[in-house]
Amino acid sequence: MTVNIIVNNKKLLNEVAAARIANAIFLGGFSGITTGEKLTVNLGYGFNLGLVQSVSWMPFHHTQAEWAALIQ
C-alpha cells in the first residue's frame, strides 16, 4: 500500500517524518495491510512552476514493525 503526503517544508522529507506519518496511520486503527507487508510513504514537496505545480517525491518502504522502530 502507498500513502502520498505533500508537505510544505522540504526539510521534513526524511525517514523519521515518514515514520511518524506511518505510525499515526497504524495507531488510528488502520488495518489494511497484513503482517510483513510493506507500507510505502511518499513524501512530496510541491514546486510552483507558474500555471503548473509539480511534486518531487521521496519514497520510503517499511513494514509496520520497521516504521515503529524508526521513531524509538
N, C-alpha and C positions, 0 to 999 in steps of 0.2 A: 504494500500500500504506500502511496505517496501523498504527502501533505505539502502544499505550496504556500509559503508565507512571504509576503513582501514587507520589508522593514524600512523605516525611514533613515536609519543611521547605518552606514556601510560598516562601521566598526563592530556592529552586532552580528556580522556574518561569520560566526565561528561555531565550532562544535559544541561548546558549552551552551551557547544560546539555543542551538538546535535541540540539545538535550533537555533544556528547561521546557521548551515547547512540547517535545515528545512526552515528557513525564507529566505535564499538565493534561495532555490528552488521555493518558492512561489513568491518572488519578480522577479524572472526570467520569470514569466508568466506561470508557470506550473498550469494546471487546471484539473489534472487527478483524483482528489478526490472531493467528494461532501461535502457540509457544514455539519459539525458534525462528518464526518468520520475521523478516526484516521490515521495519518501517523506515521509509526514506523521508527526511525533512529537507525540502529545497528552500533555502533562504535566498530571497532575491532582493536586489536593490534596484529601484527604478531610476532610469535616466530620462529626463525630459528633452526630447530632440525636436523642438518645435511642435509640429502637429502630431508627431508620433512619439509614443513612450515605449522604450524597450526596457527589459529587465535582464540583468545579469544574475544567473543562478549559481549557487554553490550547494551541491547535494551532499548529504551525509546519510549513510545507511547503517543501521544497527538493529539488533534485537532489543526487546524490552529490557532485558537484564543489562545489556551493554549501555543503553541510554541511562538507566538508573545509576550505573557505576560512574558515569562521566561527571555527575554533579555531586558525588560524595566527597 
